[in-house]
Amino acid sequence: MAAVRTSCPMGVFTSVFDITGQPALSLPLHQDPATGLPVGVQPVAAPWREDLLLRVARTLEQALPRAGRRPPVGR
């Protein structure tokens, strides 16, 4: 139950897409130079356009790969 309470505040960013049936995803494409934490974007597509959303995500991930980058832990 603690996990649900912890994640509920983040639902404000996704609930509108759940209600409208629009596919959305989060991509950590940048890293804050001061904190080392990931900074992301949330692309959204029209209902039933998961194909387009996944193609955009693939293109962005290939252009800005995150492999090997890890946020600091335990700060």
C-alpha positions in Angstrom: 0.0 0.0 0.0 2.9 2.4 0.6 4.0 2.0 -3.0 0.5 3.2 -4.1 0.6 6.2 -1.8 4.1 7.1 -3.1 3.1 6.9 -6.7 -0.3 8.7 -6.5 1.2 12.2 -6.9 2.7 11.2 -10.2 -0.7 10.2 -11.5 -1.6 13.8 -12.2 0.8 13.7 -15.1 -0.7 10.7 -16.7 -4.4 10.5 -15.7 -5.6 12.8 -18.5 -4.2 10.4 -21.1 -5.7 7.4 -19.3 -9.1 9.1 -19.4 -8.9 10.1 -23.1 -7.4 6.9 -24.3 -4.3 8.5 -25.7 -1.1 6.4 -25.6 1.8 8.2 -23.8 5.2 7.3 -22.5 8.1 8.9 -20.7 11.6 9.1 -22.1 14.6 10.2 -20.0 16.5 11.9 -22.7 18.8 14.3 -20.8 20.7 14.4 -17.6 20.8 17.5 -15.4 24.5 18.6 -15.2 24.1 19.9 -11.6 22.4 16.9 -10.0 23.0 14.1 -12.5 19.3 13.3 -12.4 17.4 12.3 -15.6 15.2 14.8 -17.3 12.5 13.4 -19.5 9.9 14.2 -22.1 6.4 12.7 -22.3 5.3 12.2 -26.0 1.6 11.6 -26.5 -0.2 10.3 -29.6 -3.8 10.2 -30.8 -5.9 7.3 -29.6 -4.9 4.0 -31.3 -1.7 5.5 -32.6 0.7 3.5 -30.5 2.6 2.7 -33.7 3.4 6.4 -34.2 4.3 6.9 -30.6 6.7 4.0 -30.6 8.4 5.1 -33.8 8.9 8.6 -32.3 10.3 7.1 -29.1 12.7 4.8 -31.0 14.0 7.7 -33.1 14.5 9.9 -30.0 16.3 7.1 -28.2 18.6 6.4 -31.1 19.4 10.1 -31.4 20.0 10.6 -27.7 21.1 7.2 -26.2 21.0 6.8 -22.4 23.0 3.6 -22.3 25.6 3.7 -19.6 24.2 6.9 -17.9 23.0 6.3 -14.4 21.6 8.8 -11.9 23.5 9.2 -8.6 22.1 7.0 -5.8 22.1 7.8 -2.1 22.5 11.5 -2.2 
